[in-house]
Amino acid sequence: MIKPRLDTLLERVDSHYACVPTPAKRARQIHAYYHNLGEGTFHEYPPPMVETGSKNYLKIALDEIAAGKIKYEYRG
Protein backbone atom coordinates (compact mmCIF):
# COMPACT_ATOMS: atom_id res chain seq x y z
CA MET A 1 0.00 0.00 0.00
CA ILE A 2 1.24 3.47 -0.88
CA LYS A 3 1.74 5.85 2.01
CA PRO A 4 0.61 8.61 1.97
CA ARG A 5 -2.64 7.66 0.28
CA LEU A 6 -3.58 9.15 -3.08
CA ASP A 7 -6.74 10.77 -1.72
CA THR A 8 -4.60 12.66 0.81
CA LEU A 9 -2.33 13.88 -1.97
CA LEU A 10 -5.27 14.97 -4.12
CA GLU A 11 -6.34 17.37 -1.37
CA ARG A 12 -3.06 19.25 -1.90
CA VAL A 13 -2.85 19.22 -5.71
CA ASP A 14 -5.60 20.02 -8.16
CA SER A 15 -5.53 16.93 -10.40
CA HIS A 16 -4.33 13.35 -10.73
CA TYR A 17 -1.83 14.50 -13.33
CA ALA A 18 -0.16 16.94 -10.93
CA CYS A 19 0.56 14.04 -8.54
CA VAL A 20 3.38 12.91 -10.82
CA PRO A 21 5.52 15.96 -11.73
CA THR A 22 5.11 17.77 -8.41
CA PRO A 23 6.78 15.15 -6.17
CA ALA A 24 9.26 14.27 -8.92
CA LYS A 25 10.48 17.86 -9.15
CA ARG A 26 10.70 18.17 -5.37
CA ALA A 27 12.56 14.84 -5.13
CA ARG A 28 15.15 16.21 -7.57
CA GLN A 29 15.52 19.32 -5.39
CA ILE A 30 16.01 17.19 -2.27
CA HIS A 31 18.59 15.08 -4.11
CA ALA A 32 20.44 18.22 -5.20
CA TYR A 33 20.35 19.54 -1.63
CA TYR A 34 21.99 16.40 -0.22
CA HIS A 35 24.40 16.13 -3.15
CA ASN A 36 25.60 19.74 -2.70
CA LEU A 37 25.63 19.61 1.09
CA GLY A 38 29.32 18.72 1.25
CA GLU A 39 30.26 21.42 -1.25
CA GLY A 40 28.67 24.25 0.72
CA THR A 41 26.24 25.23 -2.06
CA PHE A 42 23.13 23.91 -0.36
CA HIS A 43 21.42 27.33 -0.17
CA GLU A 44 20.04 26.91 -3.70
CA TYR A 45 17.52 24.26 -2.65
CA PRO A 46 15.56 24.05 0.60
CA PRO A 47 16.17 21.07 2.89
CA PRO A 48 13.40 18.53 3.51
CA MET A 49 10.50 20.20 5.31
CA VAL A 50 9.23 17.14 7.21
CA GLU A 51 10.83 14.77 9.67
CA THR A 52 10.98 11.28 8.22
CA GLY A 53 13.05 8.16 8.65
CA SER A 54 13.02 7.50 4.92
CA LYS A 55 16.08 8.05 2.76
CA ASN A 56 14.03 7.81 -0.43
CA TYR A 57 13.76 11.30 -1.91
CA LEU A 58 10.43 10.59 -3.61
CA LYS A 59 8.92 9.34 -0.35
CA ILE A 60 10.12 12.49 1.41
CA ALA A 61 8.54 14.64 -1.32
CA LEU A 62 5.24 12.75 -1.03
CA ASP A 63 5.28 13.22 2.75
CA GLU A 64 5.84 16.96 2.26
CA ILE A 65 2.83 17.18 -0.05
CA ALA A 66 0.65 15.17 2.37
CA ALA A 67 1.72 17.44 5.25
CA GLY A 68 0.66 20.52 3.29
CA LYS A 69 4.16 21.94 2.91
CA ILE A 70 3.88 21.89 -0.89
CA LYS A 71 0.80 22.77 -2.91
CA TYR A 72 0.38 22.86 -6.64
CA GLU A 73 -2.20 24.47 -8.90
CA TYR A 74 -2.15 24.84 -12.65
CA ARG A 75 -1.78 28.35 -13.97
CA GLY A 76 -4.80 29.44 -15.81
C-alpha positions in Angstrom: 0.0 0.0 0.0 1.2 3.5 -0.9 1.7 5.9 2.0 0.6 8.6 2.0 -2.6 7.7 0.3 -3.6 9.1 -3.1 -6.7 10.8 -1.7 -4.6 12.7 0.8 -2.3 13.9 -2.0 -5.3 15.0 -4.1 -6.3 17.4 -1.4 -3.1 19.3 -1.9 -2.8 19.2 -5.7 -5.6 20.0 -8.2 -5.5 16.9 -10.4 -4.3 13.3 -10.7 -1.8 14.5 -13.3 -0.2 16.9 -10.9 0.6 14.0 -8.5 3.4 12.9 -10.8 5.5 16.0 -11.7 5.1 17.8 -8.4 6.8 15.2 -6.2 9.3 14.3 -8.9 10.5 17.9 -9.2 10.7 18.2 -5.4 12.6 14.8 -5.1 15.2 16.2 -7.6 15.5 19.3 -5.4 16.0 17.2 -2.3 18.6 15.1 -4.1 20.4 18.2 -5.2 20.4 19.5 -1.6 22.0 16.4 -0.2 24.4 16.1 -3.1 25.6 19.7 -2.7 25.6 19.6 1.1 29.3 18.7 1.2 30.3 21.4 -1.2 28.7 24.2 0.7 26.2 25.2 -2.1 23.1 23.9 -0.4 21.4 27.3 -0.2 20.0 26.9 -3.7 17.5 24.3 -2.6 15.6 24.0 0.6 16.2 21.1 2.9 13.4 18.5 3.5 10.5 20.2 5.3 9.2 17.1 7.2 10.8 14.8 9.7 11.0 11.3 8.2 13.1 8.2 8.6 13.0 7.5 4.9 16.1 8.0 2.8 14.0 7.8 -0.4 13.8 11.3 -1.9 10.4 10.6 -3.6 8.9 9.3 -0.3 10.1 12.5 1.4 8.5 14.6 -1.3 5.2 12.8 -1.0 5.3 13.2 2.7 5.8 17.0 2.3 2.8 17.2 0.0 0.6 15.2 2.4 1.7 17.4 5.3 0.7 20.5 3.3 4.2 21.9 2.9 3.9 21.9 -0.9 0.8 22.8 -2.9 0.4 22.9 -6.6 -2.2 24.5 -8.9 -2.1 24.8 -12.7 -1.8 28.3 -14.0 -4.8 29.4 -15.8 
